[in-house]
Each structure stands twice: as structure tokens, then as C-alpha cells.
Amino acid sequence: RRGDGMIRTAFAAIALIGLAACAGPGGAGAQEIAVDDDIFYVRTDGSSVVVRNFSTGVMNQTRLFAHARQAVTQATGCAPVDFRQEPGVNTYTGTLTC
């Protein structure tokens, strides 16, 4: 029937939106960590760590970097090494040694 394709497409779109909501803003398995008024999403994979923050602005980058590092320590109990910000985004990566 003519409308069946549209109905299937609508159900598929709803299912994808539901799956995206389950993953949360930091991705599947991310811990939400607050440092002062900044919210970070910390995800570990073995000894690698990825931290995301969705704040905007240019003048807050130094503070966000320090708070992202602190969020890793709060989430894992380890201070990250080789910690760096990815160019142009509030995503930080590093290595855990403990």
C-alpha cells in the first residue's frame, strides 16, 4: 500500500531518536561529572580517556581544560597523562596510567 512506506520510515526515525537519547550527550557509557558549573562527559576505554563538554566561548578555554582534567580524576581516580584538547572542539583526550 502507498502509505506503508511512510509509516515504516516514521517508525525507523522514532527508533533512531530513541537510541540517540539512550546514549546521552556524552555517548554510551560516559559518566556525567560536574566541576564547579561545568558539566563534562567522561568515557574510558582501557587506558584511554575521552572527555566532552558542550560549553561555548573562546575566553573559557583555559578553565575548561583544567576542569576537564579534574573531571577525569573525579571519574577514574587517576590523573590523566598526555592530556590534550582536540583542535576546535571541547573534546579532550588522554591516557590513564593507574
Secondary structure, DSSP 8 states (H G I E B T S, - for coil): -TTHHHHHHHHHHHHHHHHHHHH-TT-TT-EEEEETTEEEEEEEETTEEEEE-----STTHHHHHHHHHHHHHHHHSS--EEEEE-TTSSEEEEE---
